[in-house]
Amino acid sequence: MKAAEVKKLRDEEIAAEAARLRKKLYELRAQTITEKIKDSSQFKKNRQLLARLLTERTTRMKKVTT
């Protein structure tokens, strides 16, 4: 998901997607302990997308307060 796609999401969708990504990252960390991960680049991709979502949420909150 690109930044332009993130900007089109509603606040509720951003919160839901952030929660989903946090859960996915937790599952990936658990997999590293219990089994081999085929695609270790998923860590970076999920972290970057989570950062995009949280950045957009923060930006929107700052616009509301000013």
GIBEL-V899730 format. One line per field, one symbol per residue. phi: phi as a letter, one per 30 degrees, with the letter a starting at -180 (. if undefined). psi: psi as a letter, one per 30 degrees, with the letter a starting at -180 (. if undefined). A space follows every 10 residues. Layout:
# GIBEL-V899730
phi->???
psi->???
This chain:
# GIBEL-V899730
phi->.ddddddddd eddddddddd dddddddddd dddcadcdbd ddeddddddd dddddddddd dddddc
psi->kleeeeffkl eeeeeeeeee eeeeeeeeee efeflkkejf feeeeeeeee eeeeeeeeee eeeef.
